[in-house]
Amino acid sequence: YLSLIKLCKVKTYGIEASKESVNICKKNGLNVSEGFVQSADHKLANAPFDAFFILSFLEHLPNPNSILSGIYNNLSDNAVGLIEVPNFDMILQKNLFSEFIADHLFYFTKETLKRTITQNGFDIIESNVIWRDYIISAVVKKRKKLDISHFYKHQMKIKKDIEKYLSRFKNKKVAIWGAGHQALAIISLINLAGKIKYVVDSAIFKQGKYTPATHLAIISPETLNSNPVDAIIIMAASYSDEVVKIIRQKYNKNINIAILRDYGLEVFKR
């Protein structure tokens, strides 16, 4: 295969586990190194590559997922590949029991090959059954990794908004209303321990407990009267506007209020 690919006037590289086979390849003028892709973090010399071929070989490998992940991590962006394996559907249809041989560790149908390829970072451009239905041939492309950097940027914006709001109240008499999972995550991720007096929540089963990681007391809304604060940040998701009304009507109509929205902190005028 490498000899044929070399005819396409591209720089070719091969990897082979057998030292004897490597020597034969080199004698024939092929650029082949001894080795084996064993894991996702395996590093290949001359990487990254723009294309790769696995031709009737994936079925021999002990861990196709690790090997495909390793290949993925040695490819350039937008790299393509050709993967071919024996067609297990055809073997079943034609009762080819003689095709079950010791060195074939895996048998792929078109569907299981697709699943194996896609779960290891590749998109399938084209898939066909060829050579009298004996081979499944898949042209693949490296899928871009999901960029989640915007999560961090938004987290930093929320942190900045809240810290700016807290700076208005030097005596730290600020509370948070809301002990749901999102509020608890934000309290922890932006490190509000020591900056918030307590956390209010109307759910009785949460009261008398503490926030995870930051260890802030979770108390009942009535504490706003018995142990008042200067400001409150509401983190109650879709209930936030309703909470504003409750605070104004039942507890303190003059308290400073801010709501943590999806886009950032909304500060209410008194």
Long-range contacts (C-beta under 8 A, 24 or more apart in sequence): 1-53, 1-55, 2-30, 2-32, 3-28, 3-30, 5-53, 6-30, 10-51, 13-44, 13-45, 13-46, 13-49, 15-44, 37-66, 37-67, 37-70, 37-71, 37-74, 38-63, 38-66, 38-67, 38-70, 39-66, 39-69, 39-70, 40-66, 40-69, 40-70, 40-72, 40-73, 41-70, 41-73, 42-70, 42-73, 42-74, 43-74, 44-74, 47-74, 47-75, 48-74, 48-75, 48-76, 48-79, 49-74, 49-75, 49-76, 49-79, 50-75, 50-76, 50-79, 50-80, 51-79, 51-80, 51-81, 51-82, 52-79, 52-81, 52-82, 53-81, 53-82, 53-83, 54-81, 54-82, 54-83, 54-84, 55-82, 55-83, 55-84, 56-84, 56-85, 56-86, 56-135, 58-83, 58-85, 58-106, 58-108, 59-85, 59-86, 59-104, 59-105, 59-106, 59-107, 59-108, 60-103, 60-104, 60-105, 61-105, 61-106, 62-105, 64-106, 64-116, 64-120, 65-116, 65-119, 65-120, 68-116, 68-117, 68-120, 68-121, 68-122, 69-120, 69-121, 72-120, 72-121, 72-122, 72-142, 75-142, 76-142, 77-142, 77-144, 78-141, 78-142, 79-141, 79-142, 80-125, 80-139, 80-140, 80-141, 80-142, 81-122, 81-139, 81-140, 81-141, 81-142, 82-137, 82-138, 82-139, 82-140, 83-113, 83-117, 83-137, 83-138, 83-140, 84-135, 84-136, 84-137, 84-138, 85-113, 85-135, 85-136, 86-134, 86-135, 86-136, 87-129, 87-133, 87-134, 87-135, 87-136, 88-112, 89-129, 90-129, 90-133, 90-134, 108-136, 109-136, 110-136, 113-138, 114-138, 121-145, 155-189, 155-190, 157-264, 158-186, 158-190, 158-260, 158-264, 158-265, 159-189, 159-190, 161-264, 161-265, 162-190, 162-192, 162-233, 162-260, 162-265, 163-190, 165-231, 165-233, 165-258, 165-265, 165-267, 166-195, 168-231, 168-256, 169-230, 169-231, 169-256, 171-230, 172-196, 172-197, 173-197, 173-228, 173-229, 173-230, 173-231, 174-229, 174-230, 174-231, 174-232, 174-233, 175-199, 175-200, 175-224, 175-229, 175-231, 175-232, 175-233, 176-200, 176-216, 176-232, 176-233, 176-234, 176-235, 177-201, 177-221, 177-232, 177-233, 177-234, 177-235, 177-236, 177-243, 177-247, 178-234, 178-235, 178-236, 178-237, 178-240, 178-243, 179-203, 179-206, 179-211, 179-218, 180-235, 180-236, 180-237, 182-235, 182-237, 183-235, 183-236, 183-260, 184-211, 184-212, 186-235, 186-260, 187-211, 187-213, 187-214, 187-216, 187-235, 188-212, 188-213, 188-214, 192-216, 197-227, 197-229, 198-223, 198-227, 198-229, 200-224, 200-232, 221-246, 221-247, 221-250, 221-251, 224-251, 224-252, 224-255, 225-251, 225-252, 228-252, 228-255, 229-255, 230-255, 230-256, 231-255, 231-256, 231-257, 231-258, 232-256, 232-257, 232-258, 233-258, 233-259, 233-260, 233-265, 234-258, 234-259, 234-260, 235-260, 244-268
